Amino acid sequence: MKRLLRLLLTIALAVVIFTGFRWYRYITNTDSPYDEIGITLNNAMPGPINSWGCAKLKITFAGSLPPYGCAAADGTQWK
C-alpha cells in the first residue's frame, strides 16, 4: 500500500511540475501569445496567478490582441 501511495504521489508531483513549467514557459515566451496549450493552462490557473500571467503577456505583447482569458469584455482590450 505504501508503494502505491508513493507512486501516485510521485506521478501527481510530476504532473504539477510539468504543467507549471509549461505554463511559465508560455507566460515568459517572446514568440506569440496565441499558443493554445498556454492559453488553456493560463485560464485554468487561479485568479491571482492568471492575472499575473496576463500582466506579463501584456508587457511582452502590448501591441497585439489579448489571448482568451486576458481580454476585457469587448475582446480587444487587455484586462
HTML snippet that shows the backbone in 3Dmol.js (N, CA, C, O; Angstrom):
<script src="https://3Dmol.org/build/3Dmol-min.js"></script>
<div id="view" style="width:600px;height:400px;position:relative"></div>
<script>
const pdb = `
ATOM      1  N   MET A   1       0.820  -1.193   0.000  1.00  0.00           N
ATOM      2  CA  MET A   1       0.000   0.000   0.000  1.00  0.00           C
ATOM      3  C   MET A   1       0.869   1.265   0.000  1.00  0.00           C
ATOM      4  O   MET A   1       0.544   2.259  -0.649  1.00  0.00           O
ATOM      5  N   LYS A   2       1.989   1.200   0.749  1.00  0.00           N
ATOM      6  CA  LYS A   2       2.884   2.350   0.785  1.00  0.00           C
ATOM      7  C   LYS A   2       3.496   2.629  -0.580  1.00  0.00           C
ATOM      8  O   LYS A   2       3.664   3.784  -0.971  1.00  0.00           O
ATOM      9  N   ARG A   3       3.826   1.566  -1.299  1.00  0.00           N
ATOM     10  CA  ARG A   3       4.403   1.735  -2.634  1.00  0.00           C
ATOM     11  C   ARG A   3       3.414   2.394  -3.594  1.00  0.00           C
ATOM     12  O   ARG A   3       3.791   3.269  -4.374  1.00  0.00           O
ATOM     13  N   LEU A   4       2.170   1.983  -3.537  1.00  0.00           N
ATOM     14  CA  LEU A   4       1.140   2.569  -4.396  1.00  0.00           C
ATOM     15  C   LEU A   4       0.952   4.040  -4.078  1.00  0.00           C
ATOM     16  O   LEU A   4       0.858   4.867  -4.986  1.00  0.00           O
ATOM     17  N   LEU A   5       0.898   4.371  -2.801  1.00  0.00           N
ATOM     18  CA  LEU A   5       0.739   5.771  -2.398  1.00  0.00           C
ATOM     19  C   LEU A   5       1.941   6.597  -2.854  1.00  0.00           C
ATOM     20  O   LEU A   5       1.775   7.715  -3.343  1.00  0.00           O
ATOM     21  N   ARG A   6       3.124   6.065  -2.700  1.00  0.00           N
ATOM     22  CA  ARG A   6       4.323   6.767  -3.127  1.00  0.00           C
ATOM     23  C   ARG A   6       4.327   6.958  -4.648  1.00  0.00           C
ATOM     24  O   ARG A   6       4.704   8.023  -5.136  1.00  0.00           O
ATOM     25  N   LEU A   7       3.917   5.948  -5.383  1.00  0.00           N
ATOM     26  CA  LEU A   7       3.848   6.044  -6.838  1.00  0.00           C
ATOM     27  C   LEU A   7       2.840   7.101  -7.273  1.00  0.00           C
ATOM     28  O   LEU A   7       3.132   7.913  -8.151  1.00  0.00           O
ATOM     29  N   LEU A   8       1.671   7.096  -6.671  1.00  0.00           N
ATOM     30  CA  LEU A   8       0.647   8.090  -7.013  1.00  0.00           C
ATOM     31  C   LEU A   8       1.104   9.500  -6.667  1.00  0.00           C
ATOM     32  O   LEU A   8       0.856  10.440  -7.423  1.00  0.00           O
ATOM     33  N   LEU A   9       1.765   9.649  -5.535  1.00  0.00           N
ATOM     34  CA  LEU A   9       2.278  10.948  -5.142  1.00  0.00           C
ATOM     35  C   LEU A   9       3.366  11.425  -6.105  1.00  0.00           C
ATOM     36  O   LEU A   9       3.411  12.605  -6.454  1.00  0.00           O
ATOM     37  N   THR A  10       4.221  10.535  -6.527  1.00  0.00           N
ATOM     38  CA  THR A  10       5.267  10.875  -7.490  1.00  0.00           C
ATOM     39  C   THR A  10       4.670  11.290  -8.832  1.00  0.00           C
ATOM     40  O   THR A  10       5.122  12.260  -9.440  1.00  0.00           O
ATOM     41  N   ILE A  11       3.674  10.570  -9.287  1.00  0.00           N
ATOM     42  CA  ILE A  11       3.012  10.909 -10.556  1.00  0.00           C
ATOM     43  C   ILE A  11       2.326  12.268 -10.453  1.00  0.00           C
ATOM     44  O   ILE A  11       2.429  13.090 -11.364  1.00  0.00           O
ATOM     45  N   ALA A  12       1.629  12.504  -9.345  1.00  0.00           N
ATOM     46  CA  ALA A  12       0.948  13.790  -9.157  1.00  0.00           C
ATOM     47  C   ALA A  12       1.947  14.936  -9.121  1.00  0.00           C
ATOM     48  O   ALA A  12       1.710  15.986  -9.719  1.00  0.00           O
ATOM     49  N   LEU A  13       3.048  14.746  -8.435  1.00  0.00           N
ATOM     50  CA  LEU A  13       4.074  15.785  -8.367  1.00  0.00           C
ATOM     51  C   LEU A  13       4.674  16.052  -9.741  1.00  0.00           C
ATOM     52  O   LEU A  13       4.913  17.205 -10.100  1.00  0.00           O
ATOM     53  N   ALA A  14       4.918  15.001 -10.507  1.00  0.00           N
ATOM     54  CA  ALA A  14       5.465  15.167 -11.858  1.00  0.00           C
ATOM     55  C   ALA A  14       4.494  15.940 -12.754  1.00  0.00           C
ATOM     56  O   ALA A  14       4.915  16.795 -13.534  1.00  0.00           O
ATOM     57  N   VAL A  15       3.213  15.645 -12.645  1.00  0.00           N
ATOM     58  CA  VAL A  15       2.213  16.367 -13.448  1.00  0.00           C
ATOM     59  C   VAL A  15       2.177  17.839 -13.061  1.00  0.00           C
ATOM     60  O   VAL A  15       2.113  18.704 -13.935  1.00  0.00           O
ATOM     61  N   VAL A  16       2.217  18.134 -11.773  1.00  0.00           N
ATOM     62  CA  VAL A  16       2.191  19.527 -11.314  1.00  0.00           C
ATOM     63  C   VAL A  16       3.429  20.267 -11.796  1.00  0.00           C
ATOM     64  O   VAL A  16       3.323  21.400 -12.266  1.00  0.00           O
ATOM     65  N   ILE A  17       4.592  19.653 -11.690  1.00  0.00           N
ATOM     66  CA  ILE A  17       5.831  20.300 -12.133  1.00  0.00           C
ATOM     67  C   ILE A  17       5.813  20.521 -13.644  1.00  0.00           C
ATOM     68  O   ILE A  17       6.164  21.604 -14.112  1.00  0.00           O
ATOM     69  N   PHE A  18       5.413  19.516 -14.404  1.00  0.00           N
ATOM     70  CA  PHE A  18       5.371  19.654 -15.854  1.00  0.00           C
ATOM     71  C   PHE A  18       4.379  20.737 -16.280  1.00  0.00           C
ATOM     72  O   PHE A  18       4.690  21.562 -17.140  1.00  0.00           O
ATOM     73  N   THR A  19       3.199  20.735 -15.685  1.00  0.00           N
ATOM     74  CA  THR A  19       2.175  21.729 -16.020  1.00  0.00           C
ATOM     75  C   THR A  19       2.637  23.133 -15.651  1.00  0.00           C
ATOM     76  O   THR A  19       2.464  24.069 -16.431  1.00  0.00           O
ATOM     77  N   GLY A  20       3.219  23.284 -14.479  1.00  0.00           N
ATOM     78  CA  GLY A  20       3.715  24.591 -14.052  1.00  0.00           C
ATOM     79  C   GLY A  20       4.823  25.101 -14.946  1.00  0.00           C
ATOM     80  O   GLY A  20       4.860  26.282 -15.293  1.00  0.00           O
ATOM     81  N   PHE A  21       5.733  24.201 -15.321  1.00  0.00           N
ATOM     82  CA  PHE A  21       6.811  24.600 -16.223  1.00  0.00           C
ATOM     83  C   PHE A  21       6.256  25.008 -17.577  1.00  0.00           C
ATOM     84  O   PHE A  21       6.696  26.008 -18.144  1.00  0.00           O
ATOM     85  N   ARG A  22       5.311  24.267 -18.101  1.00  0.00           N
ATOM     86  CA  ARG A  22       4.728  24.562 -19.421  1.00  0.00           C
ATOM     87  C   ARG A  22       4.007  25.905 -19.390  1.00  0.00           C
ATOM     88  O   ARG A  22       4.093  26.685 -20.338  1.00  0.00           O
ATOM     89  N   TRP A  23       3.289  26.174 -18.286  1.00  0.00           N
ATOM     90  CA  TRP A  23       2.583  27.445 -18.137  1.00  0.00           C
ATOM     91  C   TRP A  23       3.585  28.600 -18.058  1.00  0.00           C
ATOM     92  O   TRP A  23       3.416  29.617 -18.731  1.00  0.00           O
ATOM     93  N   TYR A  24       4.621  28.446 -17.242  1.00  0.00           N
ATOM     94  CA  TYR A  24       5.613  29.506 -17.084  1.00  0.00           C
ATOM     95  C   TYR A  24       6.349  29.764 -18.394  1.00  0.00           C
ATOM     96  O   TYR A  24       6.659  30.910 -18.720  1.00  0.00           O
ATOM     97  N   ARG A  25       6.626  28.713 -19.137  1.00  0.00           N
ATOM     98  CA  ARG A  25       7.268  28.881 -20.433  1.00  0.00           C
ATOM     99  C   ARG A  25       6.376  29.676 -21.387  1.00  0.00           C
ATOM    100  O   ARG A  25       6.874  30.474 -22.181  1.00  0.00           O
ATOM    101  N   TYR A  26       5.072  29.462 -21.313  1.00  0.00           N
ATOM    102  CA  TYR A  26       4.134  30.228 -22.149  1.00  0.00           C
ATOM    103  C   TYR A  26       4.117  31.700 -21.725  1.00  0.00           C
ATOM    104  O   TYR A  26       4.151  32.587 -22.578  1.00  0.00           O
ATOM    105  N   ILE A  27       4.065  31.962 -20.435  1.00  0.00           N
ATOM    106  CA  ILE A  27       3.971  33.330 -19.924  1.00  0.00           C
ATOM    107  C   ILE A  27       5.218  34.129 -20.271  1.00  0.00           C
ATOM    108  O   ILE A  27       5.123  35.322 -20.558  1.00  0.00           O
ATOM    109  N   THR A  28       6.383  33.497 -20.249  1.00  0.00           N
ATOM    110  CA  THR A  28       7.629  34.218 -20.483  1.00  0.00           C
ATOM    111  C   THR A  28       8.128  34.119 -21.923  1.00  0.00           C
ATOM    112  O   THR A  28       9.250  34.533 -22.212  1.00  0.00           O
ATOM    113  N   ASN A  29       7.317  33.579 -22.827  1.00  0.00           N
ATOM    114  CA  ASN A  29       7.757  33.441 -24.222  1.00  0.00           C
ATOM    115  C   ASN A  29       7.802  34.798 -24.911  1.00  0.00           C
ATOM    116  O   ASN A  29       7.224  35.770 -24.425  1.00  0.00           O
ATOM    117  N   THR A  30       8.479  34.858 -26.023  1.00  0.00           N
ATOM    118  CA  THR A  30       8.551  36.097 -26.797  1.00  0.00           C
ATOM    119  C   THR A  30       8.112  35.889 -28.239  1.00  0.00           C
ATOM    120  O   THR A  30       8.276  36.776 -29.076  1.00  0.00           O
ATOM    121  N   ASP A  31       7.549  34.707 -28.533  1.00  0.00           N
ATOM    122  CA  ASP A  31       7.140  34.404 -29.907  1.00  0.00           C
ATOM    123  C   ASP A  31       5.714  34.832 -30.204  1.00  0.00           C
ATOM    124  O   ASP A  31       5.473  35.612 -31.125  1.00  0.00           O
ATOM    125  N   SER A  32       4.770  34.323 -29.426  1.00  0.00           N
ATOM    126  CA  SER A  32       3.362  34.573 -29.700  1.00  0.00           C
ATOM    127  C   SER A  32       2.526  34.335 -28.438  1.00  0.00           C
ATOM    128  O   SER A  32       2.798  33.399 -27.687  1.00  0.00           O
ATOM    129  N   PRO A  33       1.513  35.172 -28.202  1.00  0.00           N
ATOM    130  CA  PRO A  33       0.642  34.938 -27.054  1.00  0.00           C
ATOM    131  C   PRO A  33      -0.502  33.975 -27.381  1.00  0.00           C
ATOM    132  O   PRO A  33      -1.376  33.755 -26.542  1.00  0.00           O
ATOM    133  N   TYR A  34      -0.510  33.406 -28.573  1.00  0.00           N
ATOM    134  CA  TYR A  34      -1.650  32.607 -29.027  1.00  0.00           C
ATOM    135  C   TYR A  34      -1.393  31.107 -29.044  1.00  0.00           C
ATOM    136  O   TYR A  34      -1.984  30.394 -29.855  1.00  0.00           O
ATOM    137  N   ASP A  35      -0.532  30.616 -28.175  1.00  0.00           N
ATOM    138  CA  ASP A  35      -0.286  29.185 -28.031  1.00  0.00           C
ATOM    139  C   ASP A  35      -1.493  28.552 -27.332  1.00  0.00           C
ATOM    140  O   ASP A  35      -1.816  28.924 -26.204  1.00  0.00           O
ATOM    141  N   GLU A  36      -2.152  27.609 -27.982  1.00  0.00           N
ATOM    142  CA  GLU A  36      -3.410  27.054 -27.470  1.00  0.00           C
ATOM    143  C   GLU A  36      -3.248  26.392 -26.109  1.00  0.00           C
ATOM    144  O   GLU A  36      -4.083  26.574 -25.222  1.00  0.00           O
ATOM    145  N   ILE A  37      -2.187  25.631 -25.945  1.00  0.00           N
ATOM    146  CA  ILE A  37      -1.980  24.948 -24.668  1.00  0.00           C
ATOM    147  C   ILE A  37      -1.691  25.967 -23.570  1.00  0.00           C
ATOM    148  O   ILE A  37      -2.202  25.843 -22.457  1.00  0.00           O
ATOM    149  N   GLY A  38      -0.887  26.959 -23.874  1.00  0.00           N
ATOM    150  CA  GLY A  38      -0.581  28.000 -22.899  1.00  0.00           C
ATOM    151  C   GLY A  38      -1.812  28.784 -22.489  1.00  0.00           C
ATOM    152  O   GLY A  38      -1.993  29.095 -21.312  1.00  0.00           O
ATOM    153  N   ILE A  39      -2.652  29.102 -23.448  1.00  0.00           N
ATOM    154  CA  ILE A  39      -3.893  29.823 -23.139  1.00  0.00           C
ATOM    155  C   ILE A  39      -4.777  28.988 -22.226  1.00  0.00           C
ATOM    156  O   ILE A  39      -5.343  29.505 -21.263  1.00  0.00           O
ATOM    157  N   THR A  40      -4.898  27.705 -22.523  1.00  0.00           N
ATOM    158  CA  THR A  40      -5.712  26.809 -21.705  1.00  0.00           C
ATOM    159  C   THR A  40      -5.156  26.708 -20.290  1.00  0.00           C
ATOM    160  O   THR A  40      -5.910  26.773 -19.319  1.00  0.00           O
ATOM    161  N   LEU A  41      -3.854  26.552 -20.172  1.00  0.00           N
ATOM    162  CA  LEU A  41      -3.246  26.461 -18.843  1.00  0.00           C
ATOM    163  C   LEU A  41      -3.412  27.764 -18.077  1.00  0.00           C
ATOM    164  O   LEU A  41      -3.695  27.740 -16.880  1.00  0.00           O
ATOM    165  N   ASN A  42      -3.242  28.893 -18.740  1.00  0.00           N
ATOM    166  CA  ASN A  42      -3.393  30.174 -18.060  1.00  0.00           C
ATOM    167  C   ASN A  42      -4.829  30.366 -17.571  1.00  0.00           C
ATOM    168  O   ASN A  42      -5.051  30.893 -16.481  1.00  0.00           O
ATOM    169  N   ASN A  43      -5.800  29.939 -18.374  1.00  0.00           N
ATOM    170  CA  ASN A  43      -7.198  30.054 -17.953  1.00  0.00           C
ATOM    171  C   ASN A  43      -7.517  29.143 -16.782  1.00  0.00           C
ATOM    172  O   ASN A  43      -8.408  29.451 -15.990  1.00  0.00           O
ATOM    173  N   ALA A  44      -6.811  28.031 -16.655  1.00  0.00           N
ATOM    174  CA  ALA A  44      -7.057  27.085 -15.576  1.00  0.00           C
ATOM    175  C   ALA A  44      -6.431  27.527 -14.251  1.00  0.00           C
ATOM    176  O   ALA A  44      -6.761  26.983 -13.197  1.00  0.00           O
ATOM    177  N   MET A  45      -5.542  28.497 -14.301  1.00  0.00           N
ATOM    178  CA  MET A  45      -4.874  28.954 -13.085  1.00  0.00           C
ATOM    179  C   MET A  45      -5.836  29.769 -12.224  1.00  0.00           C
ATOM    180  O   MET A  45      -6.758  30.399 -12.743  1.00  0.00           O
ATOM    181  N   PRO A  46      -5.618  29.755 -10.900  1.00  0.00           N
ATOM    182  CA  PRO A  46      -6.444  30.592 -10.010  1.00  0.00           C
ATOM    183  C   PRO A  46      -6.311  32.067 -10.370  1.00  0.00           C
ATOM    184  O   PRO A  46      -5.339  32.472 -11.008  1.00  0.00           O
ATOM    185  N   GLY A  47      -7.277  32.856  -9.965  1.00  0.00           N
ATOM    186  CA  GLY A  47      -7.365  34.270 -10.329  1.00  0.00           C
ATOM    187  C   GLY A  47      -6.094  35.086 -10.224  1.00  0.00           C
ATOM    188  O   GLY A  47      -5.695  35.703 -11.211  1.00  0.00           O
ATOM    189  N   PRO A  48      -5.432  35.118  -9.063  1.00  0.00           N
ATOM    190  CA  PRO A  48      -4.229  35.953  -8.953  1.00  0.00           C
ATOM    191  C   PRO A  48      -3.093  35.494  -9.868  1.00  0.00           C
ATOM    192  O   PRO A  48      -2.359  36.321 -10.410  1.00  0.00           O
ATOM    193  N   ILE A  49      -2.948  34.188 -10.039  1.00  0.00           N
ATOM    194  CA  ILE A  49      -1.891  33.673 -10.908  1.00  0.00           C
ATOM    195  C   ILE A  49      -2.224  33.975 -12.366  1.00  0.00           C
ATOM    196  O   ILE A  49      -1.339  34.323 -13.148  1.00  0.00           O
ATOM    197  N   ASN A  50      -3.495  33.844 -12.732  1.00  0.00           N
ATOM    198  CA  ASN A  50      -3.941  34.188 -14.080  1.00  0.00           C
ATOM    199  C   ASN A  50      -3.704  35.666 -14.355  1.00  0.00           C
ATOM    200  O   ASN A  50      -3.230  36.027 -15.433  1.00  0.00           O
ATOM    201  N   SER A  51      -4.025  36.516 -13.402  1.00  0.00           N
ATOM    202  CA  SER A  51      -3.824  37.956 -13.577  1.00  0.00           C
ATOM    203  C   SER A  51      -2.358  38.301 -13.754  1.00  0.00           C
ATOM    204  O   SER A  51      -2.005  39.142 -14.580  1.00  0.00           O
ATOM    205  N   TRP A  52      -1.498  37.643 -12.967  1.00  0.00           N
ATOM    206  CA  TRP A  52      -0.056  37.878 -13.092  1.00  0.00           C
ATOM    207  C   TRP A  52       0.418  37.448 -14.475  1.00  0.00           C
ATOM    208  O   TRP A  52       1.194  38.152 -15.120  1.00  0.00           O
ATOM    209  N   GLY A  53      -0.049  36.295 -14.921  1.00  0.00           N
ATOM    210  CA  GLY A  53       0.334  35.806 -16.242  1.00  0.00           C
ATOM    211  C   GLY A  53      -0.120  36.740 -17.348  1.00  0.00           C
ATOM    212  O   GLY A  53       0.627  37.018 -18.285  1.00  0.00           O
ATOM    213  N   CYS A  54      -1.350  37.223 -17.233  1.00  0.00           N
ATOM    214  CA  CYS A  54      -1.861  38.159 -18.245  1.00  0.00           C
ATOM    215  C   CYS A  54      -1.067  39.466 -18.237  1.00  0.00           C
ATOM    216  O   CYS A  54      -0.817  40.049 -19.292  1.00  0.00           O
ATOM    217  N   ALA A  55      -0.672  39.923 -17.051  1.00  0.00           N
ATOM    218  CA  ALA A  55       0.128  41.151 -16.969  1.00  0.00           C
ATOM    219  C   ALA A  55       1.480  40.957 -17.644  1.00  0.00           C
ATOM    220  O   ALA A  55       1.955  41.854 -18.341  1.00  0.00           O
ATOM    221  N   LYS A  56       2.110  39.790 -17.446  1.00  0.00           N
ATOM    222  CA  LYS A  56       3.392  39.506 -18.100  1.00  0.00           C
ATOM    223  C   LYS A  56       3.218  39.457 -19.620  1.00  0.00           C
ATOM    224  O   LYS A  56       4.040  39.992 -20.364  1.00  0.00           O
ATOM    225  N   LEU A  57       2.144  38.813 -20.072  1.00  0.00           N
ATOM    226  CA  LEU A  57       1.887  38.749 -21.515  1.00  0.00           C
ATOM    227  C   LEU A  57       1.609  40.137 -22.085  1.00  0.00           C
ATOM    228  O   LEU A  57       2.036  40.449 -23.196  1.00  0.00           O
ATOM    229  N   LYS A  58       0.901  40.964 -21.333  1.00  0.00           N
ATOM    230  CA  LYS A  58       0.578  42.314 -21.797  1.00  0.00           C
ATOM    231  C   LYS A  58       1.848  43.145 -21.968  1.00  0.00           C
ATOM    232  O   LYS A  58       1.961  43.923 -22.916  1.00  0.00           O
ATOM    233  N   ILE A  59       2.796  42.981 -21.057  1.00  0.00           N
ATOM    234  CA  ILE A  59       4.061  43.709 -21.174  1.00  0.00           C
ATOM    235  C   ILE A  59       4.800  43.288 -22.443  1.00  0.00           C
ATOM    236  O   ILE A  59       5.342  44.125 -23.165  1.00  0.00           O
ATOM    237  N   THR A  60       4.814  41.999 -22.702  1.00  0.00           N
ATOM    238  CA  THR A  60       5.551  41.485 -23.860  1.00  0.00           C
ATOM    239  C   THR A  60       4.837  41.746 -25.179  1.00  0.00           C
ATOM    240  O   THR A  60       5.481  42.054 -26.182  1.00  0.00           O
ATOM    241  N   PHE A  61       3.506  41.625 -25.187  1.00  0.00           N
ATOM    242  CA  PHE A  61       2.739  41.712 -26.435  1.00  0.00           C
ATOM    243  C   PHE A  61       1.701  42.837 -26.376  1.00  0.00           C
ATOM    244  O   PHE A  61       0.543  42.630 -26.741  1.00  0.00           O
ATOM    245  N   ALA A  62       2.104  44.007 -25.925  1.00  0.00           N
ATOM    246  CA  ALA A  62       1.164  45.120 -25.749  1.00  0.00           C
ATOM    247  C   ALA A  62       0.496  45.544 -27.053  1.00  0.00           C
ATOM    248  O   ALA A  62      -0.635  46.031 -27.028  1.00  0.00           O
ATOM    249  N   GLY A  63       1.156  45.375 -28.172  1.00  0.00           N
ATOM    250  CA  GLY A  63       0.619  45.834 -29.445  1.00  0.00           C
ATOM    251  C   GLY A  63      -0.306  44.849 -30.140  1.00  0.00           C
ATOM    252  O   GLY A  63      -0.813  45.148 -31.222  1.00  0.00           O
ATOM    253  N   SER A  64      -0.537  43.690 -29.552  1.00  0.00           N
ATOM    254  CA  SER A  64      -1.385  42.691 -30.214  1.00  0.00           C
ATOM    255  C   SER A  64      -2.658  42.448 -29.409  1.00  0.00           C
ATOM    256  O   SER A  64      -2.776  42.867 -28.258  1.00  0.00           O
ATOM    257  N   LEU A  65      -3.597  41.767 -30.038  1.00  0.00           N
ATOM    258  CA  LEU A  65      -4.847  41.445 -29.350  1.00  0.00           C
ATOM    259  C   LEU A  65      -4.570  40.455 -28.219  1.00  0.00           C
ATOM    260  O   LEU A  65      -3.726  39.571 -28.364  1.00  0.00           O
ATOM    261  N   PRO A  66      -5.264  40.594 -27.108  1.00  0.00           N
ATOM    262  CA  PRO A  66      -5.028  39.689 -25.986  1.00  0.00           C
ATOM    263  C   PRO A  66      -5.590  38.292 -26.264  1.00  0.00           C
ATOM    264  O   PRO A  66      -6.602  38.154 -26.951  1.00  0.00           O
ATOM    265  N   PRO A  67      -4.940  37.265 -25.735  1.00  0.00           N
ATOM    266  CA  PRO A  67      -5.472  35.908 -25.885  1.00  0.00           C
ATOM    267  C   PRO A  67      -6.693  35.716 -24.998  1.00  0.00           C
ATOM    268  O   PRO A  67      -6.952  36.510 -24.094  1.00  0.00           O
ATOM    269  N   TYR A  68      -7.430  34.661 -25.268  1.00  0.00           N
ATOM    270  CA  TYR A  68      -8.610  34.338 -24.468  1.00  0.00           C
ATOM    271  C   TYR A  68      -8.201  34.209 -22.995  1.00  0.00           C
ATOM    272  O   TYR A  68      -7.203  33.565 -22.672  1.00  0.00           O
ATOM    273  N   GLY A  69      -8.970  34.817 -22.131  1.00  0.00           N
ATOM    274  CA  GLY A  69      -8.678  34.772 -20.708  1.00  0.00           C
ATOM    275  C   GLY A  69      -7.970  36.015 -20.221  1.00  0.00           C
ATOM    276  O   GLY A  69      -7.967  36.298 -19.023  1.00  0.00           O
ATOM    277  N   CYS A  70      -7.368  36.764 -21.132  1.00  0.00           N
ATOM    278  CA  CYS A  70      -6.685  38.006 -20.767  1.00  0.00           C
ATOM    279  C   CYS A  70      -7.380  39.227 -21.371  1.00  0.00           C
ATOM    280  O   CYS A  70      -6.916  40.356 -21.215  1.00  0.00           O
ATOM    281  N   ALA A  71      -8.475  38.994 -22.048  1.00  0.00           N
ATOM    282  CA  ALA A  71      -9.177  40.071 -22.729  1.00  0.00           C
ATOM    283  C   ALA A  71     -10.286  40.635 -21.851  1.00  0.00           C
ATOM    284  O   ALA A  71     -10.898  39.920 -21.058  1.00  0.00           O
ATOM    285  N   ALA A  72     -10.527  41.909 -22.006  1.00  0.00           N
ATOM    286  CA  ALA A  72     -11.660  42.567 -21.333  1.00  0.00           C
ATOM    287  C   ALA A  72     -12.943  42.113 -22.021  1.00  0.00           C
ATOM    288  O   ALA A  72     -12.915  41.275 -22.922  1.00  0.00           O
ATOM    289  N   ALA A  73     -14.047  42.668 -21.592  1.00  0.00           N
ATOM    290  CA  ALA A  73     -15.361  42.239 -22.096  1.00  0.00           C
ATOM    291  C   ALA A  73     -15.511  42.378 -23.615  1.00  0.00           C
ATOM    292  O   ALA A  73     -16.178  41.564 -24.253  1.00  0.00           O
ATOM    293  N   ASP A  74     -14.885  43.415 -24.190  1.00  0.00           N
ATOM    294  CA  ASP A  74     -15.027  43.602 -25.643  1.00  0.00           C
ATOM    295  C   ASP A  74     -14.118  42.687 -26.459  1.00  0.00           C
ATOM    296  O   ASP A  74     -14.291  42.573 -27.673  1.00  0.00           O
ATOM    297  N   GLY A  75     -13.162  42.041 -25.819  1.00  0.00           N
ATOM    298  CA  GLY A  75     -12.297  41.093 -26.515  1.00  0.00           C
ATOM    299  C   GLY A  75     -11.122  41.712 -27.227  1.00  0.00           C
ATOM    300  O   GLY A  75     -10.280  40.991 -27.762  1.00  0.00           O
ATOM    301  N   THR A  76     -11.037  43.047 -27.252  1.00  0.00           N
ATOM    302  CA  THR A  76      -9.940  43.698 -27.952  1.00  0.00           C
ATOM    303  C   THR A  76      -8.974  44.413 -27.009  1.00  0.00           C
ATOM    304  O   THR A  76      -7.884  44.808 -27.422  1.00  0.00           O
ATOM    305  N   GLN A  77      -9.358  44.580 -25.768  1.00  0.00           N
ATOM    306  CA  GLN A  77      -8.528  45.274 -24.776  1.00  0.00           C
ATOM    307  C   GLN A  77      -8.014  44.275 -23.739  1.00  0.00           C
ATOM    308  O   GLN A  77      -8.694  43.303 -23.409  1.00  0.00           O
ATOM    309  N   TRP A  78      -6.810  44.526 -23.232  1.00  0.00           N
ATOM    310  CA  TRP A  78      -6.265  43.688 -22.163  1.00  0.00           C
ATOM    311  C   TRP A  78      -6.985  44.003 -20.862  1.00  0.00           C
ATOM    312  O   TRP A  78      -7.449  45.125 -20.661  1.00  0.00           O
ATOM    313  N   LYS A  79      -7.078  43.021 -19.983  1.00  0.00           N
ATOM    314  CA  LYS A  79      -7.682  43.245 -18.667  1.00  0.00           C
ATOM    315  C   LYS A  79      -6.828  44.193 -17.867  1.00  0.00           C
ATOM    316  O   LYS A  79      -7.163  44.512 -16.726  1.00  0.00           O
TER     317      LYS A  79
END
`;
const viewer = $3Dmol.createViewer("view");
viewer.addModel(pdb, "pdb");
viewer.setStyle({}, {cartoon: {color: "spectrum"}});
viewer.zoomTo();
viewer.render();
</script>
